[in-house]
Amino acid sequence: MSAVIEIDGLRKTFHTLRHGHRVAVDGFDLLVEAGQVHGFLGPNGSGKTTTLRALLGLVRADSGRMSVLGASAPERLPEVAGRVGAIVESPQFFGNFTAHRTLRLLAVAGGVPTGRVDEVLEQVGLRDRGDERVKGYSLGMKQRLAVASALLKNPELLILDEPANGLDPAGIREMRDLMRSLSAAGVTVLLSSHILAEIQLICDHVTIISRGRRVAAGPVEEVLAGFDQHEWQVRVAEPERAAELLRALGLAVTDHPDHLLVAGVDEPELISRTLGEQGLWVRELVPLRPDLESVFLELTGTTPHPAVPRQLDGSVPPDAEPDDMLIDLDARENREVGA
C-alpha cells in the first residue's frame, strides 16, 4: 500500500500559563496507508490535536518530517488540499445561516459543484433539517454538519477529530456506518475519538500516543494480541477441587466468588478434559480477551491491564486540559511581527 500520511520525528513545544515550557509532541511517528480506517488515540493532553494541527499547517512544528498524499507538509499542502477533508476540534458556524446555505457557501468558495450539498447532507442524516438555522442545532447536529463540510470535496483522505462528539447512540451508529461506507469507496480515514469501543468496531489500524510519544501502532487485532494472556473464565460445580486439579498441571488459577480465572491456556480443551475426567463438568468456559480500552489504559499508564470480555464497552472523559489552553510561541511571535 502507498502511504497517505507520513510523520517522522515530529516535535512541538508550547508555553502554558500554568506550567511554563511544555513538550506537547516528542519524536512522534505516524504512518497511514491508503484505504485504512486508522484510529488515532491518546489521553487528554497527549498531543493528538497538536499533531493534527501540525499536519494540516495550523501550527508550526519545531522539527520532524511530514507528508500528506505524497506532498511534504505543510509546505506543499496547497497542492493536495482539494483531495483532503478535515475537522479539527469543535466546528464553528454562523448561527443565522441554514445548513444548506452554509455548505453552499463553502462549496462555492472551494470550487465544488453545489449539487454536492444535498448529497453530503443526505450522507450525514441532515437532509430533512438542511433549511433550519444552525443556531437551533444540537451539538450532535453541528458535528454532523462539520462532517458534511469535510465531505464536500469528495476527498481521498478524511481527517476527523472526535466526529462522534455530541451524538446519541443512534447517531454514533450512523457515523460508524458512514465511515465504513467511505472506506468501502476507497477513502482513507484518520479518526481520533475517545469512544474506544467505536474505534475497535470501525478501525482496522490504530496508533496510540501518550505524553507526546507513540506507544503502539499496527493492525487493531495485532495490538490486542500483544496483551492477550490466554485467560479463561471457568464455572464449575466444585470450584475448590477444580482449582487444585488445574494447579497440578502448572496452570495459574485465581479464585473468584462465582468462577475461576485460569491463565496461560492456549487450548480450552485442556481445561474441560482435565476436569471432565474427574467428574467435574464445566458449566461455562469463556475466553477473556483484552479490548482496546483495557490496552489503551495500560499503555497510557492510567490503570493496570485487566483481562476483560471482548465486548465490554467504555469511554474516556473529555479533555481535561485541551490543546487550546496552550500558547504557541511561534504563532504569537508571528502575530507580533505582523502587527
Secondary structure as UniProt FT lines:
FT   STRAND          3..16
FT   TURN            17..19
FT   STRAND          20..33
FT   TURN            34..35
FT   STRAND          37..41
FT   TURN            44..45
FT   HELIX           48..55
FT   TURN            56..57
FT   STRAND          63..68
FT   TURN            69..70
FT   STRAND          71..73
FT   TURN            74..76
FT   HELIX           77..80
FT   HELIX           81..83
FT   STRAND          84..87
FT   TURN            95..96
FT   HELIX           99..109
FT   TURN            110..111
FT   TURN            114..115
FT   HELIX           116..123
FT   TURN            124..125
FT   HELIX           127..129
FT   TURN            130..131
FT   HELIX           134..136
FT   HELIX           139..151
FT   TURN            152..153
FT   STRAND          157..161
FT   TURN            163..166
FT   HELIX           169..184
FT   TURN            185..186
FT   STRAND          188..192
FT   HELIX           196..202
FT   STRAND          205..210
FT   TURN            211..212
FT   STRAND          213..219
FT   HELIX           220..225
FT   TURN            226..227
FT   STRAND          231..236
FT   HELIX           239..247
FT   TURN            248..250
FT   STRAND          252..255
FT   STRAND          260..263
FT   HELIX           269..276
FT   TURN            277..279
FT   STRAND          282..288
FT   HELIX           292..299
FT   TURN            300..301
FT   TURN            310..311
FT   HELIX           323..325
FT   STRAND          326..327
FT   HELIX           329..338
//
